[in-house]
Amino acid sequence: MEQDNNRSEAREIEAVLSRASQPALPQGAADRLMARIASEPQEAKIIAFAPRPRAAPPFWRYLAAVPLAASLALGIWLGANGKMDFMMPNAVTGGVALNDDAPVDDLGGVGDAYAEEGTT
């Protein structure tokens, strides 16, 4: 479907370009342009910037990551335990979020291993 749209768009562009006229350049325009470029002063002043040596970042800069990581770990633990579900609205923890009516999707294949006889 998308290829058909691309082809029709290409046909439209070709139709517009076929009607466009090519402008006529004045006699010697390219030669005058090149002569003007050659007459301009071409100064090559290139200044190379030497990179500054960077000091190691201070240790305290990484200290902000500690409470953030702890907060993330605590949030994952509380969410997985379900001990804080009473604080969350039912839309997050109830049947809508759990989708109780639908069969459970076993994306990892772990359920198949436990469904076999004699496996633990």
Residue pairs with C-beta under 8 A, 6 or more apart in sequence:
78 84
82 93
85 93
90 96
91 97
95 101
104 111
106 112
113 119
114 120
